[in-house]
Amino acid sequence: MLVDVIGFIAGFLSAVSLIPQLVKSYRTRSLDDISLTALLVILAATGLWTVYGILINSLPLIVTDGFLFLVDLGIVILKIKSTLTKKQ
């Protein structure tokens, strides 16, 4: 029980850490200083952590890394749209 609580807290803090970046990126539409490569690595890592959580049946990993995956995916989408818009 305590292990799950610690897992949820750690995962929650990780998940919310990118929300300010997502909001700022959405508002300013400026993602020039953000590396797409780094974002894709983070996306892959959180995706794999989510799959790992499913495989070991760990609710804290599934919920928090699944959420973090979605937040990172949002930033990746904004980055790609920003990059494509600037090339036009």
C-alpha positions, 0 to 999 in steps of 0.5 A: 500500500505505501509502495503504491502511494509513493509510486503515485506521488512520484509519478504524479510529480513527473507527470505534472512537470511537463504540463507548464511546458505544454501550456506555454508551448500552446500559448506562445506557439514557440517551440524553437528551443525544444529538441524534437529528438529529446521529446521523442526519447521521452515519449518512447520512455514513457510509452515503455514505462506504461507497457511495463506497468501493464505487464507487471500490473502496477497501477501507479506506473500505468496511470502516471506514465500513461498520463505523462505519455499523453502530455508528452505526445501533446508537446510532440504534436505542437513541436511538429506542427510548429516546425511544419508551419515555419517551413512553409 
